[in-house]
Amino acid sequence: MSSNRELYYSAREAYQSYSVAEEYERVRFSGILGRYRFVREFRAVTSLIDMLPKGITIADCPCGTGRWWPILARRAQRIIALDISRGMLRYASEQAEKIDIDVEVYEGDAECLPLPNGSVDYTFSHALTKHLPIPVQYGVLAEFARIARSGVICSFSVFSHLTYEFWRRRHLKESYPVFFEELEWMAAGANLKIRTMRKCTTPIGVEHTVLFDKLD
Ligand SMILES: C[S@@+](CC[C@H](N)C(=O)[O-])C[C@H]1O[C@@H](n2cnc3c(N)ncnc32)[C@H](O)[C@@H]1O
């Protein structure tokens, strides 16, 4: 695929070290707000994963620490996990050895995945696109769709008119939400259709997890 590699985003490098992987879940999910976010995203992702058929192959990109694998294993017989960070991959590989789930772990760039067309049933991606400039989001969703035969579950930051106001006032750096209409254009460009989506953060947040079906 053609990529927008000239567009900078810090998430390509920010997670490279092993120590970032070791601290990742503690930093994000401790405290009352962290635990609340954890429960919200856990429920949202689980409800979409449970809509998939059993016995499938799922690509998890980026896999990070591998924290979603027990949920993916509710439907996946095989998980192919990819991430650009060697630190995350080392940590995730150690986790894979401790659990009874069939996971293969590879280094891979979501902008240009090292997998053939239609080589998995579904691609799963959580907490990546929110870090990506919008043209890169188009390319990455198309890449997730390219490797998947049936569909994609991917988180996106999606505004409503209310959450747009909260987001605007926060002046966040490298934060790239889209309006729902743009998500539909992105899906159409990737040969996907949105089946359903769930909010997976606080009521004033923008993060959603979205289930897309492949159009042919
Ligand atoms: C916020 S973490 C999310 C990890 C995991 N999906 C989760 O939900 O915990 C972002 C991850 O994206 C990875 N990443 C950033 N850019 C990437 C790219 N172009 N291709 C693959 N992984 C990338 C980082 O290395 C990091 O592991």
The ligand as an SDF file (V2000), in Angstrom:
LIG
                    3D

 27 29  0  0  0  0  0  0  0  0999 V2000
   -1.1560    2.8570   23.4700 C   0  0  0  0  0  0  0  0  0  0  0  0
   -0.2740    1.3880   23.0130 S   0  0  0  0  0  0  0  0  0  0  0  0
   -1.5830    0.2270   22.7130 C   0  0  0  0  0  0  0  0  0  0  0  0
   -1.1440   -1.2040   22.9120 C   0  0  0  0  0  0  0  0  0  0  0  0
   -2.2750   -2.2360   22.9980 C   0  0  0  0  0  0  0  0  0  0  0  0
   -3.0110   -2.3380   21.7490 N   0  0  0  0  0  0  0  0  0  0  0  0
   -3.2090   -1.9240   24.1400 C   0  0  0  0  0  0  0  0  0  0  0  0
   -4.4150   -1.7250   23.9130 O   0  0  0  0  0  0  0  0  0  0  0  0
   -2.7410   -1.8740   25.2720 O   0  0  0  0  0  0  0  0  0  0  0  0
    0.2600    1.8440   21.3910 C   0  0  0  0  0  0  0  0  0  0  0  0
    1.1150    0.7690   20.7430 C   0  0  0  0  0  0  0  0  0  0  0  0
    1.2640    1.1000   19.3470 O   0  0  0  0  0  0  0  0  0  0  0  0
    2.5380    0.6730   18.9120 C   0  0  0  0  0  0  0  0  0  0  0  0
    2.7900    1.3510   17.6340 N   0  0  0  0  0  0  0  0  0  0  0  0
    2.9570    2.6620   17.3980 C   0  0  0  0  0  0  0  0  0  0  0  0
    3.0790    2.8950   16.0850 N   0  0  0  0  0  0  0  0  0  0  0  0
    2.9810    1.6870   15.4720 C   0  0  0  0  0  0  0  0  0  0  0  0
    3.0250    1.2650   14.1230 C   0  0  0  0  0  0  0  0  0  0  0  0
    3.1890    2.1240   13.1200 N   0  0  0  0  0  0  0  0  0  0  0  0
    2.8980   -0.0490   13.8590 N   0  0  0  0  0  0  0  0  0  0  0  0
    2.7250   -0.9620   14.8600 C   0  0  0  0  0  0  0  0  0  0  0  0
    2.6840   -0.6160   16.1620 N   0  0  0  0  0  0  0  0  0  0  0  0
    2.8020    0.6940   16.4620 C   0  0  0  0  0  0  0  0  0  0  0  0
    3.4280    1.0470   20.0740 C   0  0  0  0  0  0  0  0  0  0  0  0
    4.6660    0.3910   20.0240 O   0  0  0  0  0  0  0  0  0  0  0  0
    2.5470    0.6370   21.2640 C   0  0  0  0  0  0  0  0  0  0  0  0
    2.7810   -0.7020   21.6300 O   0  0  0  0  0  0  0  0  0  0  0  0
  1  2  1  0
  2  3  1  0
  2 10  1  0
  3  4  1  0
  4  5  1  0
  5  6  1  0
  5  7  1  0
  7  8  2  0
  7  9  1  0
 10 11  1  0
 11 12  1  0
 11 26  1  0
 12 13  1  0
 13 14  1  0
 13 24  1  0
 14 15  1  0
 14 23  1  0
 15 16  2  0
 16 17  1  0
 17 18  1  0
 17 23  2  0
 18 19  1  0
 18 20  2  0
 20 21  1  0
 21 22  2  0
 22 23  1  0
 24 25  1  0
 24 26  1  0
 26 27  1  0
M  CHG  2   2   1   9  -1
M  END
$$$$
